[in-house]
Amino acid sequence: MAQLLDDNDIDDALAALPGWRREGNKLVRDVPVEDDSRDNLERAIMTVADELDHHPVISEGDGELRLEVWTHSDGGITAKDVELAGRIDQALTGPVQD
C-alpha cells in the first residue's frame, strides 16, 4: 500500500500543477479539446499512464475531457497520483523544446 498524502502535501503538489484541483479524494483536471484531436489526446494520456502502470479515469464532456486521478486501492491521493498528473501535463503540452 502507498502512503496517502496529507492536506499540506496535496496543496503543495497542486501549487505545481496548474489546472488541477482537488475534489474529495481525487485530483481533477478539465481539459478543453476539439473533437478532431480527442483521440490523439486520449492516446497520449494513456501512453503515459501505461508507462507508470497507473491510469486516470477519463470522462468525455462537450468539448472537454475530465481527468480524475487517485489511487483506488488506497482510497485517496498518493505520490503516484501527483507524478501521473505531472506526466499528463507534459503529454498535453508536448515535448520540451531546447
N, C-alpha and C positions, 0 to 999 in steps of 0.2 A: 504494500500500500504506500502511496505517495503521501507526503505531508500536505495538508491543506494550508493555504496561505491565510494569514490573519488580515484584518481590515487594513492595517497600515501597509502591509506588503502589497496588497491589491491596489490601494491608492497610489503607491509609488510606481507600480507597474503600469497603471493606466495613464500616469503622467507622461510616460514614454511611448504610449500607444495612442496617438491621436485618432479620433473617430471611434474608438472602442469605449464602451461603458459597462458598468456592472448592472445586471438585472438579477437580483437574488443571488443564486449560487453559480451564475454564468457570466462570461464575458461575451458581449454582444456588439456587433457592428452591422449597420445597414449600408450596403454598397450600391450606389446607383449604377445601372448597367443598361446599355442598349440591347434590344432583343438580338441583334445580329452578332453581338460579341459575348452573349451569355454563356454559350457552350465553351468557348475558349477560356473564359474566366473561371468557370467551374472546373475545367480540366486542370488549369494552373494551380488552383487551390488544392485539388485532390492529389496532384503530384507532390506538393509539399507535405500534405497530410500523410501520404503513403511513406514518404521518406522518414517521417517521425513516428510512424505507426500510431498516429493519434489523429482522430478525424472530427471535424466540426459537423454540426447539424446545419444544413443549408436549406433555407426555405425561399421559394420564389414568390415575389410580390410584383405588383405592377411597376415595372421599371427599376426594380432593385432585387438584390439578394440579401437576405438576412443570414448572418453567420452567428452561430451560438457555439461557444467553446466552454467545456467543463470536463472534468474527469469523472465520468459516470460512476466508475467503481468506487470512488472516494466521496462522491456526493457534493463536490464543490470545486473550487478553483485551486489548481496546483501550479508549480513552476512549469510543468509541461504545457499547461494551457497558455501561459504567458509566452513561452517560446513559440508555440504554434501561432498565436496571434501576430507576433513579430514576423514570423516567416511568411504568413499570409500577406501581411503588409508589403513585404519585399516582392512577393509574387504579383501583387496588384500594381505596384509602381514600375515593375520591370527591372532589368539588370542595372546595376550601378555603372555609370559611365565614368571613365577615368579622364 
